[in-house]
Amino acid sequence: MAESLNTQLIRRLYAAMGQPTLDETLSLLTEDVEFIVPGTSGLGAAGAWRGAEGVRECMRRLRAGQETESLEFLEFVSEGDHVVVRLHVKGRVVVTGKSFESDIIHFFTLRGGKVARLIDFFDTAALAAAYG
């Protein structure tokens, strides 16, 4: 079966997020985009981030705080205006040097051919331990 246009958009977003600048990433998001990252304040990129400036700050914190050692895309599920992605990550917290590992679920909501919301689900305890 051919991959849906929505899944293709999310794959483009992941590729763009890996680039040094966020220009392409921001072009794939609605103006009122919202990124929701669980965790206590100060833990990595935890918070509710809105609009381009919010996404910039979320990504700045993520990039400054953690290094990805491996990232595996396990599954993409697309239904209507939603795409769910199951991933597995191994990473290291920059400030402590401690490693962490987690399965991740990204729940995307799309609107008008762009990403309007990303809700991130992962093992916050594993990340908190690596930050500790």
Contacts in CASP RR format, 6 or more apart in sequence:
PFRMAT RR
TARGET T0000
AUTHOR 0000-0000-0000
METHOD contacts of the structure
MODEL  1
MAESLNTQLIRRLYAAMGQPTLDETLSLLTEDVEFIVPGTSGLGAAGAWR
GAEGVRECMRRLRAGQETESLEFLEFVSEGDHVVVRLHVKGRVVVTGKSF
ESDIIHFFTLRGGKVARLIDFFDTAALAAAYG
3 11 0 8 1.000
3 76 0 8 1.000
4 78 0 8 1.000
4 83 0 8 1.000
5 113 0 8 1.000
6 78 0 8 1.000
6 80 0 8 1.000
6 81 0 8 1.000
6 82 0 8 1.000
6 83 0 8 1.000
6 110 0 8 1.000
6 113 0 8 1.000
7 76 0 8 1.000
7 78 0 8 1.000
7 83 0 8 1.000
9 28 0 8 1.000
9 83 0 8 1.000
9 110 0 8 1.000
9 113 0 8 1.000
9 114 0 8 1.000
9 115 0 8 1.000
10 76 0 8 1.000
10 83 0 8 1.000
10 85 0 8 1.000
10 106 0 8 1.000
10 108 0 8 1.000
10 115 0 8 1.000
11 76 0 8 1.000
12 24 0 8 1.000
12 28 0 8 1.000
13 25 0 8 1.000
13 28 0 8 1.000
13 115 0 8 1.000
14 73 0 8 1.000
16 22 0 8 1.000
16 24 0 8 1.000
16 25 0 8 1.000
16 27 0 8 1.000
16 28 0 8 1.000
17 25 0 8 1.000
17 59 0 8 1.000
19 25 0 8 1.000
22 55 0 8 1.000
22 56 0 8 1.000
22 59 0 8 1.000
25 55 0 8 1.000
25 59 0 8 1.000
26 52 0 8 1.000
26 55 0 8 1.000
26 56 0 8 1.000
28 114 0 8 1.000
28 115 0 8 1.000
29 51 0 8 1.000
29 52 0 8 1.000
29 55 0 8 1.000
29 114 0 8 1.000
29 115 0 8 1.000
29 116 0 8 1.000
30 111 0 8 1.000
30 112 0 8 1.000
30 114 0 8 1.000
30 115 0 8 1.000
30 116 0 8 1.000
31 51 0 8 1.000
31 52 0 8 1.000
32 50 0 8 1.000
32 51 0 8 1.000
32 116 0 8 1.000
33 50 0 8 1.000
33 51 0 8 1.000
33 52 0 8 1.000
33 55 0 8 1.000
33 114 0 8 1.000
33 115 0 8 1.000
33 116 0 8 1.000
33 117 0 8 1.000
33 118 0 8 1.000
34 48 0 8 1.000
34 49 0 8 1.000
34 50 0 8 1.000
34 51 0 8 1.000
34 116 0 8 1.000
34 117 0 8 1.000
34 118 0 8 1.000
35 48 0 8 1.000
35 49 0 8 1.000
35 50 0 8 1.000
35 54 0 8 1.000
35 55 0 8 1.000
35 58 0 8 1.000
35 117 0 8 1.000
35 118 0 8 1.000
35 120 0 8 1.000
36 47 0 8 1.000
36 48 0 8 1.000
36 49 0 8 1.000
36 117 0 8 1.000
36 118 0 8 1.000
36 119 0 8 1.000
36 120 0 8 1.000
37 44 0 8 1.000
37 45 0 8 1.000
37 46 0 8 1.000
37 47 0 8 1.000
37 48 0 8 1.000
37 49 0 8 1.000
37 58 0 8 1.000
37 120 0 8 1.000
38 46 0 8 1.000
38 47 0 8 1.000
38 120 0 8 1.000
38 121 0 8 1.000
38 122 0 8 1.000
38 124 0 8 1.000
39 46 0 8 1.000
39 47 0 8 1.000
39 124 0 8 1.000
39 128 0 8 1.000
40 46 0 8 1.000
40 128 0 8 1.000
41 47 0 8 1.000
43 124 0 8 1.000
43 127 0 8 1.000
43 128 0 8 1.000
43 131 0 8 1.000
44 61 0 8 1.000
44 62 0 8 1.000
44 65 0 8 1.000
44 66 0 8 1.000
44 127 0 8 1.000
44 131 0 8 1.000
45 58 0 8 1.000
45 59 0 8 1.000
45 61 0 8 1.000
45 62 0 8 1.000
46 124 0 8 1.000
47 58 0 8 1.000
49 55 0 8 1.000
49 57 0 8 1.000
49 58 0 8 1.000
64 94 0 8 1.000
65 93 0 8 1.000
65 94 0 8 1.000
65 95 0 8 1.000
66 91 0 8 1.000
66 92 0 8 1.000
66 93 0 8 1.000
66 94 0 8 1.000
67 91 0 8 1.000
67 92 0 8 1.000
67 94 0 8 1.000
68 89 0 8 1.000
68 90 0 8 1.000
68 91 0 8 1.000
69 90 0 8 1.000
69 91 0 8 1.000
69 92 0 8 1.000
69 99 0 8 1.000
70 88 0 8 1.000
70 89 0 8 1.000
70 90 0 8 1.000
70 91 0 8 1.000
71 87 0 8 1.000
71 88 0 8 1.000
71 89 0 8 1.000
71 90 0 8 1.000
72 87 0 8 1.000
72 88 0 8 1.000
72 89 0 8 1.000
73 85 0 8 1.000
73 86 0 8 1.000
73 87 0 8 1.000
74 86 0 8 1.000
74 87 0 8 1.000
74 88 0 8 1.000
75 84 0 8 1.000
75 85 0 8 1.000
75 86 0 8 1.000
76 83 0 8 1.000
76 84 0 8 1.000
76 85 0 8 1.000
77 83 0 8 1.000
77 84 0 8 1.000
77 85 0 8 1.000
78 84 0 8 1.000
81 109 0 8 1.000
81 110 0 8 1.000
81 111 0 8 1.000
82 107 0 8 1.000
82 108 0 8 1.000
82 109 0 8 1.000
82 110 0 8 1.000
83 108 0 8 1.000
83 110 0 8 1.000
84 105 0 8 1.000
84 106 0 8 1.000
84 107 0 8 1.000
84 108 0 8 1.000
85 104 0 8 1.000
85 105 0 8 1.000
85 106 0 8 1.000
85 108 0 8 1.000
86 103 0 8 1.000
86 104 0 8 1.000
86 105 0 8 1.000
87 103 0 8 1.000
87 104 0 8 1.000
87 105 0 8 1.000
87 106 0 8 1.000
88 101 0 8 1.000
88 102 0 8 1.000
88 103 0 8 1.000
88 104 0 8 1.000
89 101 0 8 1.000
89 102 0 8 1.000
89 104 0 8 1.000
89 122 0 8 1.000
90 99 0 8 1.000
90 100 0 8 1.000
90 101 0 8 1.000
91 99 0 8 1.000
91 100 0 8 1.000
91 101 0 8 1.000
91 130 0 8 1.000
92 98 0 8 1.000
92 99 0 8 1.000
92 100 0 8 1.000
92 130 0 8 1.000
93 99 0 8 1.000
93 100 0 8 1.000
93 127 0 8 1.000
93 130 0 8 1.000
93 131 0 8 1.000
95 131 0 8 1.000
96 130 0 8 1.000
96 131 0 8 1.000
96 132 0 8 1.000
97 130 0 8 1.000
98 129 0 8 1.000
98 130 0 8 1.000
98 131 0 8 1.000
98 132 0 8 1.000
99 130 0 8 1.000
100 123 0 8 1.000
100 126 0 8 1.000
100 127 0 8 1.000
100 129 0 8 1.000
100 130 0 8 1.000
101 123 0 8 1.000
101 126 0 8 1.000
102 122 0 8 1.000
102 123 0 8 1.000
102 126 0 8 1.000
102 127 0 8 1.000
103 122 0 8 1.000
103 123 0 8 1.000
104 120 0 8 1.000
104 121 0 8 1.000
104 122 0 8 1.000
105 120 0 8 1.000
105 121 0 8 1.000
105 122 0 8 1.000
106 118 0 8 1.000
106 119 0 8 1.000
106 120 0 8 1.000
106 121 0 8 1.000
107 118 0 8 1.000
107 119 0 8 1.000
107 121 0 8 1.000
108 115 0 8 1.000
108 117 0 8 1.000
108 118 0 8 1.000
109 115 0 8 1.000
109 116 0 8 1.000
109 117 0 8 1.000
109 118 0 8 1.000
110 116 0 8 1.000
END
